[in-house]
Amino acid sequence: MSGVIDYLARPAAWLMSVFYSWTHSYAVSIALMSVVLMIILTPLTLKSTKGMLEMQRLQPEMRRIQAEFRSDRQKMNEAMMRLYQEHKVNPLSSCLPILAQLPIFIIMFRVMHGLTTRGPDGRFVPEHLDKTNELYLALSSSTEMRSFGLDLAISPKNAVAVSFWSGLIYIGLVVLLAGVYLIQQRMVASRMSSPTMSATQAKIFQYMPVAFSVFQVVLPTSLVVYYFTQAVIRIGQQAYITRRFYGSDESLGRQAQAAGQRAREIAKDEKTKKSAPTGPTVSRRVTPPKGGAIQARPASPPSKGGKNWAAQVPRKKK
């Protein structure tokens, strides 16, 4: 697996070297790499968004199938597959960008780590590049990956350890990344409509990328630049998605929102029916006595030796 990642890291490092030969700036080269990868991923994002909305539009029908075949899992799955085929919906299409992001993250981490590998003298010994490459020559003669006054080779955590006040600039980049992630997720959350997602789950979904940005504190600052550029592009991407899929009342997004509302109402009705009593309350008393009326049980005579036994025993008349 490591060999495959290294093999894929070579084209990514080569692309960065091309951008560096144009700009002679590490940060700009990394940002341009992020732009290229976002251009590649955008068609997948649009396709997954459309697939997710088509799935949401089928939610009322999916609820009906779940209620009808609740006791038979096999028939439920068969009915779901017929529904997907009838409407030409792929339930896995919304996972495409997520599946693509993981290997890209691993490759970019390997590239940034490999370019700043240090030799015994503290200078960089870049990996994944030819020794005649301009980027290789620039890094191999230096101990820092300087761009805009920042060393992109170190993590914000290490920058703070070296100099607290200077390190605050690196921490500020991470905070800025978290803010951009929050704006992006709020744009997504404002359109979401899911009958199965609770308020707590929605909050977790909204703040999870913010937590991911905090993780960048221990990663090279070069990756912070990479993800910050991606997050800014995604804000524009989400604005385009809103205009394309939610631009009119008849748009796919508006239909999905209306279907989500109907699905929530169906789920609420099902919950009400389950909690409602199914019949009259059964008395705890067993079969009533003959004659209809409940006869009073005669009081038991006081036991001999009891507290009021003497007062209750009838006396003979003199």
N, C-alpha and C positions, 0 to 999 in steps of 0.2 A: 504493500500500500504506500509506503514511504517513497519507493521508487517511482510510482505513478504520479504522486504529488510533485516530486522533483522534476519529472518529465514535463508536467503541465506548467510548472513554475517558470521554465525557461522562456516560453513565448511571452508570458506576462512581464518578466524582467526585460526581455528584448524590446517590448512595446514601451516600457518606461524609459529605456535608453534612447529610443527614437525621440520621444517627447523631450528628454533632457538635451539632446543634440539641437533641438529647436529653441528651447527656452533657457537652458543653463540654470534652471531653478528646480530644486528637488520638490518643493511644495507644489509648484505649478504642474510638474510632470505627474505627480501623484493625483492631483485634481483632474487632470486630463484623462488619466487612466480610469478614474471613477466615472467620468462622463461617458467614455466609450462603453464601459460595462453596463451603465444604466440605459444607454441606447439599445444594447443587445437585449436587456431584460424587459424593456418597456412593452414589446409585443406580448410577452408572456404575462405581464401584469394586466394588460388590457383584456387578454383572453380569459385569465382567471377571474377578473372582476365580472365579466359578462357571465361566465359559468356560475359564479356565486349568486348573482342576481337571478338567473334563471332557476336555480335551486330554490331560492327564497320565494319565487313566484309560485312554486309548486307546494309550498308548505301546507296550505289548507287541505289539498288532496292527499298529501302524505299523512297528515293527522287523521284523515278519514280512514285511510288504509290501516294505520296503526291501531285505531279503535276497532275496526272490523275484524282484523286477524290478530288480535292481542294474544290469543291462546295458541296460535299456530305460527311459530317463527318462520318456518319454511315457506308457507303460503304468503306471509307478509313480505319476505324478501323477493319472492317471485312477482308479486304485485308491484313492488317498488321498481324492479327491473323493467317491467312492462311500461310503467309510467315514465321512466327515464328514456326508454326507447321511443315511446310515442312522441315525446317532446324533444327528442334528440339532445338530451342533457347528459353530460359526463360529470358524475359526482366528484371525481378526483381532479378536475381541471383547476379548481381553486388552490390546489397544493403546489402547482408548478413553480411559482416564484420562490416559495419557501424551500423546495427541494433544490432549486438552483443556487440559492444563497449560501447554503452550507459549504459545498465544495469551493465556491469562490472565496469565502472567508478563509478557509484553510489555505488555499493557494496564495492569497494576498499576504497572509501572516507569514507563510514560508518565504515569500519573496522579500518582504521587508526585513525579516530576521536574517535571511541569507545575505542580503546586500550589506548589512552592517556587522557581519561576523568579524571579530577582531583577531589579529595575529599576536605573537608574543610581544611585539613592540608597541601594542596598543592601536596600531593602524588597522583600517578595515582590509579584509581579504574577501571581496565580494564573490558570492556564489551565483550560479546560473547565468554568468556572462563570460564572453570571450575576453581574454586579457588585453586585446587590442581595442576593445570597446571604449568609447569616450567616457561613458558613465563609470566603467571599471577604473579607468585611469584617474578620474576625479576622486573617487572614493578611496582607492588604494593609497593615495598620498595624503590622506587626512585621518584624523581621529574623531571628527565630528561631521554630522550631516546637517550643516548649517543652511537655513533658509528663513528669510525675514527675521533674523536675529534669534531664531530658535534652533536647538539641536533636535532634529526629528528622530535621531537614533535612540534617545533615552525616553523613558516613560515619565509621565507627570509625577508619579510617586518618587522616582529617583531624582527628578529635578528639584523637588521640595527638600529631599534629604541633602542635596549638595548646597542649595541656597534657598532658604524659605521664601524670601521676597521675590526672587527671580522665578522660583517655582510656582508662585501664585498665577503667573501668566499661563503656565501649562494647565493648571487646575481650572483657570478661567475658560480655556478651550473646551474642557470636558463639560463644564457647566453650560456653556453656549451650545454644545452638542445636545445636551439633555433638553434645553429649551426648544431647540428646533425639532427634536423628536416629539416633544409634547404637542407642539403646534400641528405636526403632521398627524399624530394619532387622534387629536380632537377633530380634525377634518374627517377622518375615517369614521370615528364614533358617532358623529352627527348624522351619518347616513345609515348606520347599522339598524337593522330591524330583525331581531331574533326572538321567537317565543320561548326558547329554552334557556336563554342567557339571563341570569339574575343580575341585579345591580352590582353585587360584589364581583361577579365574573366580568362585567363590563369595565369596572374600575381596574381590575387586574390587566385586562387586555389593553387598556389605555395607558397604564403606567409601566408595563413590562419593557418597552423600548427605553424608557428613562432609566430603568434599572440596568439595562444593557450598557447604556452610556457610562454609568458609574464604573462598570467593569473595565472601561478603557483606561482607567487610572494606572493600571499595571501593565499596559501594552505600550509599544513604541508610539511616540507622538505622530509618526508618519501615518499610522492607522487612524488616529483621531482626525487628521486632515482628510484622509480617504473617506471616512464615514460622514464627516461633516458635509463634504461636497455632495455625497449621495443623498443625505437628508434634505438639503436645500433643493436638489433636483426633484425629489419626491413630493415636496410641497407643490411645486408647479405641476407635477404629474397628477396629484390628487385634485387640483383645481380643474385640470382638463377632464378628468373622470367625472367630476361633478357636473360640468357643463355638458359632457357628451351623454351620460346615462341618466341624468336627473334634470335635463333642461326643460322638459314640458310635462304636462299632466299625463300624457300617454306614453312617456318614456319608460324604458325597461326598469329603471331604478324606482320610479314612482309606483309602477305596478307591483314591484317586489315589496315596497313599503306597505302598500295596501294589503297585499297578501299576508305579510307578517302580522298586521293588525288583526286580520280575520283569524289567523292561526292562534294568536294569543287569546282571542275571544273563545275559540273552540276549546283550547286548553283550560280556560277558566271555567267553562260550562262543564267539562268533564270532571274537573276537580269538585265542583259544586254537587254534581250527581253522585260522586263517590262518597261525599261527606253527608248527604241527605239520608234520613232513615228509610229503610226499605219496606217497613210494615208496622202494624200496631205493636205497642209495647206489651210484651208478654208478662203476665203477673207471676210473681214468685210462688203464689199459693197453688197448691195441688188441687185436685178435683173437688168442687164445692160439695157440701153435704146435701143429702136428699131433702126435698121440701123447699129448696131455693134459699130460704132465709138462714142466716148463720146463727145457730143456737148458742146461747151463752153457756159457757162451761161452768158447772157448779163449783163453787169455791171449795177448796180442800179444807177439811176440818183441821183446826189447829193441832199441832203435834203436842203430845203430852210432855209437860215439862217446859213448854215454851214460855216466853216472857208474859203473855197475856192469857195463858191457859186457864188460870184460876178464875179470871173475871168472866170468861166466856162459858164456863160450865154452868148449866141451869141448876138452881137450888130447889130442894123440896120445900113445899109450903108446910108451915107448921099448923 
